[in-house]
Amino acid sequence: MTDGRRNGGPRLRGSAEQGQSDFVWSVIGAISQVTSLPITTAVTCSLQRLHPVIVAHAAATSALLTHGRFRLGVGTGEALNEHITGGTWPSADERLEMLEEAALLMRELLTGQQVTRKGKYYAVETARLYSVPHEPPPIYMSGFGEKAISVAGRIGDGYMTVQPSAEFVRAFREAGGAGKPAQGGLKVCWGPDADAARKTMQPRHGLPCAKCRGSGVYIGQVGQDQEGFFEFYAREVLPRLRSEG
């Protein structure tokens, strides 16, 4: 979203390597026209910078454009992106409460019914989404600690994580997520020079794909050479995945 500067100060860690910060909802619209693959936000924060009413509106349109192939991934966010509007950054516990309220509100809005609600964190007055899909997009929730995973299992339609942790997935299942999808996100950096690729990747953390547990793994290239990454992936990785079933 941002280059990580705060009031003209230095960039925060590694945030300028990618060199792009397109608005995700516009990009989803473009992607929907050129691929039949499923699309998931991994993840969006619907707490402060983007009000849950706005995220629900964007999710409904994305679900229509993708003909039901869209999944709404949500999480409690990080200050790196969310600080830009200048508000106070809530504690982790408070953000988790906000996320639960936001998720329930968005699920209600995605039915297409008129919603008026005054909760602890969000007030909505006669809001209605007229353009909604026949089936609301599933809401997948991110979680890395016991409390967050418990909320994800209880109210989420699926679970998202960027850590190859069987323990996290097990906790999600035990918290009410049995039978629900679990997905993992993985950052990699491909390049013709291994040392340069490692330098670009730092201080991000690469995780071995084989350790990711779940029903789907999303892999994103860090760095400028997107075309080279896709060519390598198609040539070297996909054939191995297909041969291994």
C-alpha positions in Angstrom: 0.0 0.0 0.0 2.6 2.5 1.1 6.4 2.9 0.9 6.5 2.9 4.7 7.5 6.5 5.3 6.2 8.2 8.4 6.1 12.0 8.2 8.9 12.1 5.7 11.1 9.7 7.8 13.1 6.7 6.6 11.4 3.8 4.8 10.4 1.0 7.0 12.0 -2.4 6.4 12.1 -3.7 2.8 9.0 -1.9 1.7 10.3 -0.2 -1.4 11.8 -3.3 -3.1 8.6 -4.2 -5.0 8.3 -0.7 -6.4 4.5 -0.9 -6.9 1.4 -0.3 -4.8 -1.6 -0.6 -7.0 -5.1 -0.5 -5.5 -6.1 -4.1 -5.0 -9.7 -3.7 -5.8 -9.0 -2.2 -9.2 -6.5 -5.0 -9.9 -9.0 -7.7 -9.0 -11.4 -6.2 -11.6 -8.6 -6.4 -14.2 -7.6 -9.9 -13.2 -11.2 -11.1 -13.4 -11.3 -10.4 -17.1 -8.2 -12.4 -18.1 -8.2 -15.6 -15.9 -10.6 -18.2 -14.6 -8.5 -18.9 -11.5 -9.9 -18.3 -8.0 -9.0 -14.9 -6.4 -8.5 -14.2 -2.7 -7.4 -11.1 -0.8 -4.7 -12.3 1.4 -5.5 -10.3 3.4 -7.3 -7.0 3.6 -7.8 -5.0 6.8 -11.4 -3.7 7.1 -10.9 -1.9 10.4 -9.8 1.8 10.0 -8.3 2.8 6.7 -11.1 1.0 4.9 -14.5 0.8 6.6 -16.1 -2.6 6.5 -19.1 -1.2 4.6 -16.6 -0.2 1.8 -14.9 -3.5 1.9 -18.2 -5.4 1.7 -19.2 -3.2 -1.4 -15.8 -4.0 -3.1 -16.1 -7.7 -2.2 -19.7 -8.0 -3.7 -18.5 -6.4 -7.0 -15.4 -8.6 -7.1 -17.6 -11.7 -6.6 -19.8 -10.6 -9.5 -16.9 -9.9 -11.8 -15.3 -13.3 -11.0 -18.6 -15.2 -11.3 -18.3 -16.5 -7.8 -14.5 -17.2 -7.8 -13.7 -14.5 -5.2 -12.8 -15.2 -1.6 -12.6 -12.3 0.9 -9.6 -12.7 3.2 -9.5 -10.4 6.2 -7.2 -9.8 9.1 -6.3 -7.3 11.8 -3.8 -5.5 9.7 -0.4 -4.0 10.5 0.7 -0.5 11.3 3.0 -0.4 8.2 -0.1 0.1 6.0 -2.8 1.3 8.4 -0.9 4.3 10.0 -1.3 6.5 6.9 -4.6 8.0 8.0 -3.1 9.3 11.2 -5.3 7.5 13.7 -4.3 5.7 16.9 -3.2 2.1 16.3 -5.4 -0.1 18.5 -4.0 -3.0 20.6 -4.1 -6.5 19.2 -7.0 -7.5 21.4 -9.0 -4.4 20.3 -8.2 -5.0 16.7 -9.4 -8.6 17.0 -12.7 -7.4 18.5 -13.0 -4.9 15.6 -12.3 -7.6 13.1 -15.0 -9.9 14.5 -17.6 -7.1 14.4 -16.5 -6.1 10.9 -16.8 -9.6 9.6 -20.3 -10.1 10.9 -21.3 -6.7 9.5 -19.9 -7.5 6.1 -21.6 -10.9 6.0 -24.9 -9.2 6.7 -24.4 -6.6 4.0 -23.4 -9.2 1.5 -26.9 -10.7 1.7 -28.2 -7.6 -0.1 -30.6 -6.7 2.7 -30.8 -3.2 4.2 -28.7 -2.9 7.3 -28.9 -0.5 10.2 -26.7 -1.3 13.1 -24.8 0.5 15.9 -22.1 -1.7 17.3 -19.2 -1.1 19.6 -16.9 0.0 16.8 -19.1 0.6 13.7 -22.4 2.4 13.0 -24.3 1.7 9.8 -27.4 3.6 8.7 -29.8 2.1 6.1 -27.0 0.6 4.1 -27.8 -1.8 1.2 -25.8 -3.4 -1.5 -28.0 -3.8 -4.6 -25.4 -5.5 -6.7 -24.6 -8.8 -4.9 -23.8 -12.3 -6.1 -26.3 -15.1 -5.6 -24.0 -16.6 -3.0 -22.0 -14.3 -0.8 -18.2 -14.7 -1.1 -16.8 -16.8 1.8 -14.9 -14.8 4.4 -11.5 -16.3 5.3 -9.8 -15.0 8.4 -6.1 -14.7 9.1 -4.8 -15.6 12.6 -1.4 -16.3 14.2 -2.1 -16.4 17.9 -4.5 -18.5 20.0 -7.1 -15.8 20.3 -7.1 -14.9 16.6 -7.2 -18.5 15.5 -10.1 -19.1 17.9 -12.1 -16.3 16.3 -11.3 -17.5 12.8 -12.5 -21.0 13.6 -15.7 -19.8 15.2 -16.9 -17.2 12.6 -14.7 -17.6 9.5 -15.6 -19.6 6.4 -11.9 -20.5 6.1 -8.5 -19.8 7.5 -5.4 -18.1 6.1 -1.8 -18.1 7.4 1.7 -17.3 6.1 3.4 -19.7 8.4 3.9 -23.5 7.7 2.3 -24.5 11.1 0.4 -27.7 11.4 -0.3 -26.5 15.0 -2.1 -23.4 13.8 -4.3 -25.4 11.4 -5.1 -27.9 14.1 -6.1 -25.1 16.5 -8.3 -23.7 13.8 -10.0 -27.1 13.2 -10.5 -27.5 17.0 -12.0 -24.0 17.3 -14.8 -24.7 14.9 -13.0 -24.8 11.6 -13.3 -28.6 11.0 -14.1 -29.1 7.3 -13.4 -25.5 6.4 -10.6 -24.6 3.9 -7.2 -23.5 5.1 -4.9 -21.5 2.8 -1.3 -20.3 3.0 0.5 -17.4 1.5 4.2 -17.6 0.5 6.6 -14.9 -0.5 9.5 -15.8 -2.7 12.2 -14.0 -4.8 13.4 -15.5 -8.1 16.3 -14.0 -9.9 19.2 -15.1 -12.1 21.6 -14.2 -9.3 20.9 -16.1 -6.1 22.8 -13.7 -3.8 21.0 -10.7 -5.3 17.6 -12.5 -4.9 18.4 -13.2 -1.2 19.3 -9.6 -0.6 16.1 -8.4 -2.2 14.1 -10.9 0.0 15.6 -9.7 3.2 14.2 -9.0 5.8 11.2 -10.9 4.4 11.1 -14.6 5.4 10.9 -17.3 2.8 9.1 -20.5 3.9 9.5 -23.9 2.3 6.4 -24.6 0.3 6.4 -28.2 1.1 5.8 -27.3 4.8 2.6 -25.3 4.1 -0.4 -27.2 5.2 -3.8 -26.4 3.8 -6.1 -26.6 0.8 -4.3 -23.9 -1.2 -0.9 -22.1 -1.4 -0.6 -18.6 -2.9 2.9 -17.6 -4.0 4.0 -14.0 -4.6 7.2 -12.8 -6.2 9.2 -10.1 -4.3 11.2 -7.8 -6.6 10.9 -6.3 -10.1 11.4 -9.3 -12.3 7.8 -10.6 -12.5 8.1 -11.9 -16.0 11.2 -13.9 -15.2 9.5 -15.4 -12.2 6.5 -16.5 -14.1 8.6 -18.0 -16.9 10.7 -19.9 -14.3 7.6 -21.1 -12.4 5.9 -22.3 -15.6 9.1 -24.1 -16.8 10.5 -25.5 -13.6 7.9 -25.6 -10.8 4.5 -26.4 -12.4 5.7 -29.6 -14.2 7.0 -31.0 -10.9 3.8 -30.2 -9.1 1.8 -31.9 -11.8 4.0 -35.0 -11.8 3.6 -35.3 -8.0 -0.1 -35.0 -8.2 
